[in-house]
């Protein structure tokens, strides 16, 4: 008996009972990246909106196509998205999910208006932007704030750097500057939202970002002519 493997896309589980083609693996990986990104911006999150769905795949491509066409009617039109260029995939995937939800909304307790509002927010304002991760703190009359910048269009082509962290520093009588900082090895998910931060404070000239109770990042701050941060 061959072992069964599975892949999770948001709240959708795709099961392979035999051999999962590389094309299907790649597609699932792309979809997962898009859903994971969009989840942070949808009011109720995509994963919560969509009911769990099981898709069983075999080596028969025609059968797989039928299963996808029926099972993912509420999800996306897979065949149309599989050949979408990587640079267009995030926007097209979000549009497809949005339309699929609107199509089946009457069968559930959703309204087309709520779905429209959620997904338009992702498409119009959230594919590129930034959010403030921490509150402003002041040390030696200088303000510090951690900001995350992101480009949702890169989640397929440049997954490793579609999110970048910047320290906003505002010294007295100077314009605020943004200094790139790395949190590699400090956060497991690669993404950071305010609710994950439990402490952001100074002890002497050591600035500590506490994430949950087990992860932290520390910098030594030099307050001489130009303010610099050194990883500890």
C-alpha positions in Angstrom: 0.0 0.0 0.0 1.4 3.4 -1.0 1.5 6.0 1.7 -0.8 8.9 1.5 0.5 12.4 1.5 -1.4 15.6 2.0 -1.0 19.3 1.5 -2.9 22.1 3.2 -4.1 25.2 1.4 -5.7 27.5 3.9 -8.6 25.5 5.3 -8.6 23.1 2.3 -6.8 19.8 2.4 -5.6 18.2 -0.8 -4.9 14.4 -0.5 -2.7 12.4 -2.9 -3.5 8.7 -3.0 -0.8 7.9 -5.4 1.6 10.2 -7.2 1.2 14.0 -6.9 2.4 15.6 -10.1 5.0 18.4 -9.8 2.6 20.8 -11.5 -0.1 20.2 -8.8 2.5 20.5 -6.0 3.7 23.8 -7.4 0.2 25.1 -7.8 -0.7 24.2 -4.2 2.4 25.9 -3.0 1.5 29.1 -4.9 -2.0 29.0 -3.6 -1.0 28.5 0.0 1.4 31.5 -0.2 -1.4 33.7 -1.6 -4.0 32.5 1.0 -1.5 32.9 3.9 -0.8 36.4 2.8 -4.4 37.5 2.2 -5.6 35.9 5.4 -3.9 38.8 7.4 -6.2 41.4 5.7 -9.6 39.7 5.3 -12.0 40.7 8.1 -12.9 37.1 9.0 -9.9 35.6 7.2 -10.2 33.4 4.2 -9.5 30.2 6.1 -12.4 30.8 8.5 -14.8 31.9 5.7 -14.3 28.8 3.6 -15.5 25.4 4.9 -13.1 22.5 5.1 -12.9 20.7 1.8 -11.3 17.4 0.9 -10.0 16.7 -2.6 -8.7 13.2 -3.4 -6.3 13.1 -6.3 -5.2 10.1 -8.3 -2.9 9.5 -11.3 -5.9 10.0 -13.7 -5.6 13.6 -14.8 -9.2 13.7 -16.2 -10.6 12.5 -12.9 -8.5 15.0 -11.0 -9.8 17.7 -13.3 -13.4 16.7 -12.5 -12.8 16.6 -8.8 -11.1 20.0 -8.9 -13.9 21.5 -11.1 -16.6 20.4 -8.7 -14.8 20.5 -5.4 -13.0 23.8 -5.9 -16.0 25.6 -7.4 -16.1 27.5 -4.1 -12.3 27.9 -4.2 -10.8 28.7 -7.6 -10.9 27.6 -11.2 -7.7 25.7 -11.0 -7.2 25.0 -14.7 -7.3 28.8 -15.5 -4.8 29.6 -12.7 -2.3 26.9 -13.3 -0.8 28.7 -16.4 -1.0 32.2 -14.9 2.4 33.9 -15.0 4.0 34.1 -11.5 4.0 37.9 -11.5 0.2 38.0 -12.1 -0.7 35.0 -9.9 -1.3 36.7 -6.5 -3.9 39.2 -7.9 -5.6 36.6 -10.1 -5.8 34.0 -7.3 -7.4 36.5 -4.9 -9.9 37.5 -7.7 -10.7 33.9 -8.3 -11.3 33.1 -4.7 -13.4 36.2 -4.3 -15.6 35.3 -7.3 -16.0 31.7 -6.2 -17.2 32.8 -2.8 -19.7 35.2 -4.3 -21.0 32.4 -6.6 -21.8 30.1 -3.7 -22.7 32.7 -1.1 -26.4 31.9 -1.3 -25.7 28.4 -0.1 -24.2 29.7 3.1 -24.6 32.4 5.6 -22.4 34.9 3.8 -23.3 38.0 1.9 -21.8 39.1 -1.4 -21.3 42.5 0.1 -19.1 41.3 2.9 -17.1 39.1 0.6 -16.7 42.0 -1.9 -15.5 44.3 0.9 -13.0 41.9 2.3 -11.4 41.0 -1.0 -11.4 44.5 -2.5 -9.4 45.6 0.6 -6.8 43.0 -0.1 -6.6 43.9 -3.8 -6.8 47.7 -3.7 -4.9 48.6 -0.6 -2.9 45.6 0.7 -1.0 44.0 -2.1 1.7 46.6 -1.3 2.2 48.6 1.8 3.4 48.5 5.3 2.1 48.2 8.9 3.4 49.4 12.2 4.5 46.4 14.3 5.3 48.2 17.6 4.4 51.4 19.4 6.8 54.4 19.5 9.2 54.2 22.4 11.6 56.9 23.4 15.2 56.5 24.7 17.8 59.3 24.9 15.1 61.6 23.4 15.1 59.5 20.3 12.0 57.6 19.1 12.1 54.1 17.8 9.4 52.1 16.1 9.5 48.8 14.1 7.7 48.8 10.8 7.1 46.0 8.3 7.0 46.7 4.6 5.6 44.2 2.2 5.0 43.6 -1.5 2.3 41.0 -2.0 3.2 40.8 -5.7 6.5 39.1 -4.8 5.0 36.3 -2.7 5.6 33.9 -5.6 8.7 35.3 -7.3 10.6 36.5 -4.3 9.2 34.7 -1.3 12.3 35.2 0.8 12.2 39.0 0.7 8.6 40.0 0.0 8.5 41.3 3.6 11.2 43.6 5.0 11.5 45.1 8.5 12.6 48.7 9.0 13.4 50.5 12.3 11.9 54.0 12.2 14.3 56.3 14.1 13.4 60.0 14.9 16.2 61.9 16.7 15.5 65.4 18.1 15.4 68.1 15.4 16.1 65.6 12.7 13.9 63.9 10.1 12.8 60.4 10.8 14.9 57.7 9.0 14.2 54.1 8.2 17.0 51.6 8.9 16.7 48.0 7.5 16.8 45.4 10.2 16.8 41.6 10.0 14.7 39.3 12.1 15.9 36.2 10.5 16.1 33.4 13.1 14.1 35.5 15.5 10.6 34.8 14.2 9.4 31.4 13.0 6.7 32.5 10.6 8.5 35.2 8.6 5.8 37.6 9.3 5.1 39.8 12.4 1.9 41.4 13.6 1.5 43.7 16.6 -0.3 41.0 18.6 2.8 38.8 18.5 5.0 41.5 20.3 5.0 41.2 24.1 7.8 43.7 24.8 9.7 46.4 23.0 12.0 48.3 25.3 15.5 49.5 26.3 17.8 48.4 29.0 20.7 50.7 28.9 21.5 51.1 25.2 20.2 47.6 24.4 16.9 47.5 22.5 15.0 44.3 22.9 12.0 43.1 20.8 10.3 40.2 22.6 8.1 38.0 20.4 5.8 35.8 22.5 7.7 34.3 25.4 10.5 32.3 23.7 11.7 34.5 20.8 13.5 37.8 20.9 15.8 40.1 19.0 18.3 42.5 20.5 20.3 45.4 19.1 23.0 47.5 20.6 22.2 51.2 19.8 25.0 53.7 19.2 23.8 57.3 19.9 26.8 59.2 18.7 26.9 61.4 15.6 24.8 59.0 13.5 22.5 56.5 15.3 23.4 52.9 14.4 22.0 49.5 15.4 24.2 46.4 15.8 22.8 42.9 16.1 23.5 41.1 19.3 
